[in-house]
C-alpha cells in the first residue's frame, strides 16, 4: 500500500513534471515504496528508531521523484537561444544524483539510504564497498 500519492509526487516535482513524457507515476511510487519498506525492515533489525508515518511518506515521495528524475532528467541549467542544457547529477552518484534523492538521504535517520547509495556509487566505480585491511609482518627485536 503506497504511503504517498501521485498528486503529492506531481506537486513536489512542480515544473519538473512532464505529463506528456511519463503520464503515470505509479511505477516510480511502487519502486520508492519498496525501498522504504526495506528501510523499515533495516531499521527494525538495527536501531529500532520510531519512524513517523509522515517521515515515511516524505521519503517515499522524494524517492519517487528521484526515480522519475532518472527517466526524465531535470535541468540544472537551460538556455533557449542556441539551445544549451546541463542536467542534474551523473552516473555513479547514487541517491545524490538528484536533489530529490539528496533530500531523502538528508531526512533518513536510519542511514539505510546512505548505505544503499554508497553501494551504488561504488558499484558504478568498479567494485563494492571498500573495506580497509592491514597486514603487519612484524619485526624481530635483537
Secondary structure, DSSP 8 states (H G I E B T S, - for coil): --SS-HHHHHHHHGGG--TTTT---HHHHHHHHHHHHHHHHHHHHTT-----HHHHHHHHHHHHHHHHHHHS--EEEEETTTTEEEES--TT-GGGGSHHHHHHHHH-SSSHHHHHHHHHHHHHTTSS--------------
